[in-house]
Amino acid sequence: MKVILNRDVPNLGEEGDICEVARGYARNYLIPRNMVLMHNRQNVAIIEGRRAAIEQRKTQKRKDASSIKERIENEELSIRMAAGERGKLFGSVTTATIVDELEKLGISVERRRLEIADGTIKSVGIHTVRVRLYGDEEAILTVRVESETPEREQPAASAEPVAAAGEPQVTGGDAAAAAEADIEAPVTADQADAPAAVNAPGEADADSDARRDESAT
């Protein structure tokens, strides 16, 4: 079925274009939404009466597309996401993500105009995204994806020494008692100078004879 586009329609064309569509698609979707007019002499005349205004709008669209292209290609979009050790994202960067980031820069682009090579970005690094603007005008957007995953925390060093294998571990009050037992009593100056006690020869013989007499009785 031949129709005249009453406005720009994605995947069909621009306002004023004449194109062929399925009859059911036209009657059930396009015509009820005033997106197209049936192609007949009356509607052709209506569109021709609007032709000057239509061309003026097209000229403005081309200017806007050129300006947006320049802005996009002068930007490097930076996105931080959680990622694993090998750079694989926990999630992905989608066209919706990119549209939101562009909005923060004051650049308005429809999601359907963005093309990501694999549908989404799933790894850290520098990626390019194609942005279809007006007509044949396209822009290449550079997207830098960086990891925001914090470094793993190292376990805190133990404040107490670890007992060697096979040795009982002493803790708390037992440890304090053991420490006190290991400390020798201080030696006085008199004790250090005194000679060790030695039995006289006669005393040793007397003791030996006494023990023999006791055993004999």
Secondary structure as UniProt FT lines:
FT   STRAND          2..5
FT   TURN            10..12
FT   TURN            15..16
FT   STRAND          18..20
FT   HELIX           23..25
FT   HELIX           26..30
FT   TURN            31..34
FT   STRAND          36..38
FT   HELIX           41..49
FT   HELIX           51..73
FT   STRAND          76..81
FT   TURN            85..86
FT   STRAND          88..93
FT   HELIX           95..104
FT   TURN            105..106
FT   HELIX           111..113
FT   STRAND          114..116
FT   TURN            117..118
FT   STRAND          121..123
FT   STRAND          125..132
FT   TURN            135..136
FT   STRAND          138..147
FT   TURN            165..166
FT   HELIX           172..181
FT   HELIX           189..193
FT   HELIX           201..216
//
